[in-house]
Every structure is written in structure tokens, then in C-alpha cells.
């Protein structure tokens, strides 16, 4: 008569199957989270790069514009009602103030043509007088320094922001 001790054991017990299934499941879950996090970081990095390029495009054009309107107007065309918000071909702007309050979604080129590839993106610009000593502080009164800030967002989330300062002295040709 054979005893249980002498019988060779074949197969796995139910407990061993459950534990090994649990370990494999935990390992796969960790791997999937790592891959998912990597893809999200790559997408955010791509969005930041696109946003920076869209902001830099405006900064590059605005960098060559004078501090104030060459014809002596003090109002920007949007505030004056001569140009509808977002409807202006920004290639025609002739001073920094013309950008104030401008926005386009999707972003458009200098000719005013919307760029279909950027659906869901918004490019907006704000121009403020700032304290010459502390350019982060907006001035309630006109100063000889303006800050142009370009904000790029996608699906309502800010992806990039770029700023530049323009002084009246720079526009007048003084160092």
C-alpha cells in the first residue's frame, strides 16, 4: 500500500496558481503605468515645444515694432474698433499696442489665415505698461516700458507663455 508521502506530486495547487497570477498581474500593471506615464510626458513635452514656437513667432515679429504708433495714435486698432478681435492680419500691425487684446483660435499666420493643424490651440497677446524698475509689476499709469505677453493654450490649458519688454528709448534709437 502506498502512502501519501511516497506519491510523487503532480501539478500545482490552487493557492500556487492564485499567487502566481497575482504576481504576474501586479508586474503587468506596473509596466503599463510606466509606459502610460512616459507617453503622457512625451505629449506634454511636444505641446510645450509647439507652444513655445507659436509664442516665439509673435515675439520675433513684435521685437521689431516701435513702442508707440508711428502716426501718433494712442489707441490700438482693436480697442478703437477699427479691427475686430482676432480678425486682423497681424503682419499689418505697426506698433506694440496693436497686439493688445489680440487672440486667435486656431492660431493663424501673419496673413490672417487660420492654421487648421492647430485646432484646439489658442494664441493670445496682452500688452501692459510696467514699472521700469520692476517689469513684473503692471503700472496703472503710462510708463516708458511695455511688456508684451504671449500665452499659448491647448484645450484651455496653458502650454507656453513668453514675454518681451519694449522701451520708448529703444524705439527712439537711444541705447
C-alpha positions as CSV (number, residue, x, y, z in Angstrom):
1,X,0.0,0.0,0.0
2,X,1.3,3.3,-0.9
3,X,1.2,6.2,1.4
4,X,0.7,9.8,0.6
5,X,4.3,10.5,1.3
6,X,5.5,8.2,-1.3
7,X,3.4,9.5,-4.1
8,X,5.1,12.0,-6.4
9,X,3.3,15.3,-6.6
10,X,2.0,16.4,-10.0
11,X,0.6,19.8,-10.9
12,X,0.1,23.0,-8.9
13,X,-2.1,23.7,-6.0
14,X,-4.9,26.2,-6.3
15,X,-3.0,28.5,-3.9
16,X,0.1,28.5,-6.1
17,X,-1.9,29.4,-9.2
18,X,-3.6,32.3,-7.4
19,X,-0.4,33.7,-6.1
20,X,1.4,33.4,-9.5
21,X,-1.5,35.1,-11.3
22,X,-1.5,37.9,-8.7
23,X,2.3,38.4,-9.2
24,X,2.0,38.5,-13.0
25,X,-0.9,40.9,-12.8
26,X,1.0,43.3,-10.5
27,X,4.0,43.2,-12.7
28,X,2.0,44.0,-15.8
29,X,0.1,46.8,-14.1
30,X,3.4,48.4,-13.1
31,X,4.8,48.1,-16.6
32,X,1.6,49.6,-18.2
33,X,1.7,52.6,-15.8
34,X,5.3,53.3,-16.7
35,X,4.6,53.2,-20.4
36,X,1.5,55.3,-20.0
37,X,3.3,57.9,-17.9
38,X,6.1,58.0,-20.5
39,X,3.6,58.7,-23.3
40,X,1.9,61.5,-21.4
41,X,5.2,63.2,-20.6
42,X,6.2,62.9,-24.2
43,X,2.9,64.5,-25.3
44,X,3.3,67.3,-22.8
45,X,6.8,68.0,-23.9
46,X,5.6,68.1,-27.5
47,X,2.9,70.5,-26.6
48,X,5.4,72.8,-24.8
49,X,7.6,72.8,-27.8
50,X,4.7,73.7,-30.2
51,X,3.5,76.3,-27.8
52,X,7.0,77.9,-27.5
53,X,7.3,78.0,-31.3
54,X,3.9,79.7,-31.6
55,X,4.8,82.2,-28.9
56,X,8.3,82.9,-30.4
57,X,6.7,83.6,-33.8
58,X,4.8,86.6,-32.3
59,X,7.8,87.7,-30.2
60,X,10.0,87.7,-33.3
61,X,7.6,90.0,-35.2
62,X,6.8,92.3,-32.3
63,X,10.5,92.7,-31.4
64,X,10.9,95.0,-34.5
65,X,7.8,97.1,-33.8
66,X,8.1,100.6,-32.3
67,X,6.9,101.5,-28.8
68,X,4.1,103.7,-30.0
69,X,2.1,104.2,-33.2
70,X,4.2,105.9,-35.9
71,X,1.2,108.0,-36.8
72,X,0.7,109.2,-33.2
73,X,-2.4,107.3,-32.4
74,X,-2.7,106.3,-28.8
75,X,-5.3,103.6,-29.1
76,X,-4.7,100.1,-30.6
77,X,-6.9,99.2,-33.5
78,X,-8.8,96.6,-31.6
79,X,-9.8,99.0,-28.8
80,X,-10.6,101.7,-31.3
81,X,-12.9,99.4,-33.1
82,X,-11.1,99.6,-36.4
83,X,-10.0,96.0,-36.3
84,X,-12.2,93.2,-34.8
85,X,-10.5,91.0,-32.2
86,X,-8.7,88.2,-34.0
87,X,-9.7,89.4,-37.4
88,X,-6.6,91.5,-38.1
89,X,-3.7,90.2,-40.2
90,X,-1.1,90.7,-37.5
91,X,1.5,91.2,-40.2
92,X,0.0,94.6,-40.7
93,X,0.4,95.7,-37.0
94,X,2.7,98.8,-36.9
95,X,3.4,99.1,-33.1
96,X,3.4,97.1,-29.9
97,X,0.0,98.3,-28.8
98,X,-1.7,96.8,-31.9
99,X,-1.2,93.4,-30.3
100,X,-3.0,94.2,-27.0
101,X,-6.1,92.0,-26.6
102,X,-5.4,90.1,-29.9
103,X,-6.3,86.5,-29.9
104,X,-6.8,83.7,-32.5
105,X,-8.0,80.2,-32.2
106,X,-6.8,78.3,-34.1
107,X,-3.6,80.3,-34.3
108,X,-3.1,82.0,-37.6
109,X,-0.2,83.1,-39.8
110,X,0.8,86.8,-40.4
111,X,-1.7,86.9,-43.3
112,X,-4.6,86.1,-41.0
113,X,-5.1,82.6,-42.4
114,X,-6.1,80.1,-39.7
115,X,-3.8,77.1,-39.4
116,X,-6.0,74.1,-39.4
117,X,-3.3,71.8,-38.0
118,X,-3.6,73.7,-34.7
119,X,-7.3,73.2,-34.0
120,X,-7.9,73.4,-30.2
121,X,-4.9,75.8,-29.7
122,X,-5.4,79.4,-28.8
123,X,-2.8,82.2,-29.1
124,X,-3.5,85.4,-27.2
125,X,-1.5,88.6,-26.5
126,X,-1.6,91.2,-23.8
127,X,0.4,94.4,-23.7
128,X,0.8,96.3,-20.4
129,X,2.7,99.3,-19.2
130,X,5.1,98.1,-16.5
131,X,7.2,99.6,-13.7
132,X,10.7,100.3,-15.3
133,X,12.4,99.1,-12.0
134,X,10.2,96.0,-11.6
135,X,9.0,94.8,-15.0
136,X,6.8,92.1,-13.4
137,X,4.6,94.9,-11.9
138,X,1.9,96.3,-14.1
139,X,1.6,100.1,-13.9
140,X,-1.7,101.8,-13.8
141,X,-0.2,104.9,-15.5
142,X,1.7,105.1,-18.7
143,X,5.4,104.5,-18.4
144,X,8.2,104.3,-20.9
145,X,8.3,100.5,-20.7
146,X,5.7,98.0,-22.1
147,X,5.6,94.2,-21.6
148,X,4.1,92.1,-24.4
149,X,3.0,88.7,-23.1
150,X,2.0,85.8,-25.5
151,X,0.0,83.0,-24.0
152,X,-0.5,79.7,-25.8
153,X,-3.1,77.2,-24.7
154,X,-4.4,73.9,-25.9
155,X,-7.8,72.7,-24.9
156,X,-7.9,75.5,-22.3
157,X,-4.6,74.5,-20.6
158,X,-1.7,76.9,-20.9
159,X,1.1,75.2,-22.7
160,X,3.6,78.1,-23.1
161,X,4.0,81.8,-22.2
162,X,6.6,84.2,-23.5
163,X,7.2,87.9,-22.8
164,X,9.3,90.7,-24.1
165,X,9.9,94.3,-23.0
166,X,9.9,97.3,-25.2
167,X,11.1,100.7,-24.1
168,X,10.4,104.1,-25.6
169,X,14.2,104.7,-25.6
170,X,14.8,101.6,-27.8
171,X,12.2,102.8,-30.3
172,X,13.7,106.3,-30.3
173,X,17.1,104.9,-31.2
174,X,18.8,105.5,-27.8
175,X,20.9,102.8,-26.2
